[in-house]
Amino acid sequence: MPDSHRTSRSSANLCTVSSRRRVVSDSALDYHADKSVHGYGAAVRVVADGGVVGKIASHPSAILLVVQLLGVLLYPFMETRGVGAVAFEIFGALVLALAIWATRESPGPTWIAVILAVAASGLSIADEIHPVPALDAASAVLHALFYFWAAGSLMVYMLADRTVTTDELYAVGATFTLVAWGFAYLFDVLQMVQPGCFIAAVDPDQPRTWMELLFLSFTNLTSTGLSDVVPITPQARAVVMIEQIAGLGYVALFVSRLVGLTIALQMNPSDQKRSGNR
């Protein structure tokens, strides 16, 4: 066979192989693009360029986290009846709405979160207008269920893929605060069912305020130890121990996972380029 024919056939084979590789490479890129656009939570987090507002709206977990931390600073001024109570309910409704927005792409049905939020907020407002212990207890139960549901939805979001986005990093903090809120409401329910199960250095015989219960929840979830609010009944101590385990498990499972994936992403520049715009 003449050398020219061999060279022509070799070139054709190389072109065929190169073409096949290009098709496989394009398919892989299309898969990653499809995953980034149509994957879990992407509809909320992938937005068109809308300037500063668009960039902020692309991180609902960050907005939720900032508002919740702002609430920690504002709640002490809202524990009085009257204007303070109204402001507390309005701010609480805002947090519920933001939590629904941040988790609306969850695999679970969104209508469950909406029903829990509307019912919890409605009962809370009704209790402020006409205080009844049953309304207060029902509202606290629904609030706890909602915050645990929202936290679970964000956990599913963080475990959905192996790509670490900026919003997922904010979701770590937002999920943590949602769990803290959920346990605070659970403590509130517990002290309604079992009065005197929590005592404190100040007014030990009085029911603990919302801020005291939230403080107790954060100190346990962060494993910094008990605050000046102390559970004194077996049931209260059991719930506190569950929260302590939840706090340790959250750091061990979710935080360490995101740190590991971030390190892996930095070691693989090609994946970093593909997810850089997310």
Steps between C-alpha positions, in 0.01 A plus 500: 500500500644839411614718785264777392200266544624391843547860605152590373339208687691583821388860478140388450523271803645778712220731389243235590651444846529873557142546393382229738696653786349839421149353508566330835653817639209711378252252645676514837494878496134496401431268793673732743321801354167319517570395858591851600190650341238233563639348818347532844467858614639643179183680397536727800874545488576538128368838392562732212735788548293755687768711659531521877139392558543196280817396680334536839190311387718214378597424862173450694681305771723800566198731531331256739815474712548878523134558595513232770818642651339843489208349688733382777599864555144634477306240701601644841315819406186309395423300814255752639128508428352754262724640228781259582271199463367626166853558372596151617216342303576703186867412517413135565276495191788648296734221615239237412454649152875513437538141615233390253672697223839348578364144502228513235703282261516219754409151374229498767164669437517874559136516603585328828737780595246763390221345707723469807619860466154650444344297782783578743494872424120514512479327838775721638315816393173362640671431832624858517149632438329256736758319720410136550752236617376250241561746215847579630589131526363418154687791346827391663455142376436616143795740512729218615374269226549769236855585601602136514339443158682801352830389652454153356429646156822701507691190611365311199605794282856485633518123444348513151830500308876517539532861389549766767328826407514831681139465602571159654761660723240748621254212537730347762440796728132540410429134575677528834285795605182325381579203723570734792162669446326161481642381832420833666133453408523140618627624837208743508254216446673296769473770764129542417438129548734477799517837679822561687709259291747783427639731766738794480704722727247782447138437604546121535132442573375677186458349152802558285470768235545435128845663503612283792386184322670609176817571698483153654448348155803674347729418792412131473504475122845663485626268778620797706322361807187581692403861549358645820173332392507145636269203434408337831254225400593173327288584195657844456849358539423230242398758239810708576721193451334433164585853390861459615531184290336676204751785522800265504355288219432805284858621521639150445279420200419820313777745585778245458345382172494850353858563613610177335318577175644852495854362532429244228366775273813707547712198406301450178515822295276363225208449740569839652460668160174315434346606831660842525191684379259323732 
